[in-house]
Structure formats: structure tokens, C-alpha cells
């Protein structure tokens, strides 16, 4: 008597739901990125155009999302703010990923004292909160986007370097590495041409998740008045400026940037986790 194996319908539904959610989040990421790139063409008004006589007006034909306490068009500021809100996290992720890969790869490949020094150094960075480091640097160099981006990139570097180190250690034990060493290939050639392409999908998946966290951290700094200058459209700065509107019973100018940030972070995290899951299943 043979047993017939059937796929559990609950598991199929879960996978279908996960695929649908991934597609929705991927589409949302694409829309946000396109909106940021095309913001100067899509924004109906100058984001800094002040109209105090129309302050805190609700949605209308002229201003679909209303205006803030200074009479500035909320839709225009959301669109232009997307550029700054995405550019900062992109800088954090780019720097931390490149530097983290270099540090992790060097530690795993060379080993010995170099591995110990680099590992202890990243542990020291772990012990220092990234937001606190960013606040300290901004307090010294003043408001702007560059200082907090560098500070958060340094704080995010250990996550990438530790992941890279573990992946490179696993790759180094594979037979193809020994084969290339026997053929006379240098360590740099093996790492850049063969090891790096194999670990890149996992590292990039982690960087996608880091992007969402960096977006929230930079928005938090802008909310505290420590990020971009006051006149620069930015989602975190919009929440800060919207406090006055909330106190007067007009929360829309503060709620909308919060909603955009939450949706964007969730979308990037879902896409990154889905990517990591696919890589993990492929390697089994």
C-alpha cells in the first residue's frame, strides 16, 4: 500500500500570500523611487512657496493634500522630500556596504592578528549607538546631510562586515578556492572575481534591510532638528514642522510623511527579506 503525499493547502496559501506581498512591496519601492527621480516634474508648486493666508487649509482642487502651517503645498513637499529622504539612506548603505565588505573580507581571508583587530574594532562600534554618534557629530559640524550619513554609515558597517566575514569563511573552505590557489591566482583575484560574486546576493539583501533602518534614523534626526536644513523638503523635517498643525487640530501635514516613511521602510524590508530567503533556498 503506497502513501500519497499531498501538498498542504495552508502552506500553498501562505506562499501565495507572501509572493503577493512581495510584488506589492516591490511595486511600492519602484513608485517611491520614480517619484523621487521625477519629483521636479511632478511637484505642482515650489515646495518652499509660503502662503500664510492659506495656512492649514485642507485638501482642495488646487492642493490635493492640503497645505502646512506655513501655507506650503504638502504634495510638493512630499515629492521633493522623497529625494532627500532616499538619498541619505542610499549614502549610508553604499558606504557601509563597501567598507563592510572590505573589512569583513580582509578579516576572514587574512585571519590571525588582523582578524582579531578588525573584529574587536567592530565590536567597539557595536557598543556605541549609531543615533548617539550621529547626534554628537551633528552637534560639532552643524546641520546638514553629510555628517549624519557618515555617522550612521560607520554605525551600520559592523553589521555588513560580520556578515561578510562569516560568508567568506564558508566560501574559503570550498574546493574551488583551493583550485584557484593551486593555479597561482592571487588572493585579490580570488576574492574579487569569485568569492565576492557568490556572497553579493546575501550582502545586498542585508543592505536592502539596512536601507529602511537608515531612512528611519535619518528621519528621526531631522525630526529633532539635527538633520537637513529647515527649508530642505524632507519627510522627517515635515513631521517636525507638522507639530504646530497637530496642536491646532490639523494633523494631515504630519501624518502623511509618517505614512510614507512607514510604507517605504516596510516595502524595503519585505523586498530585502524575500531576496535573502530566495538566496538561502538556492544554496540548500
Helices and strands as residue ranges (DSSP letters): H 9-37, H 39-42, G 52-54, H 74-110, H 112-126, H 130-141, H 146-172, H 175-182, H 187-190, I 191-195, H 196-223, H 235-241, H 243-247, H 252-283
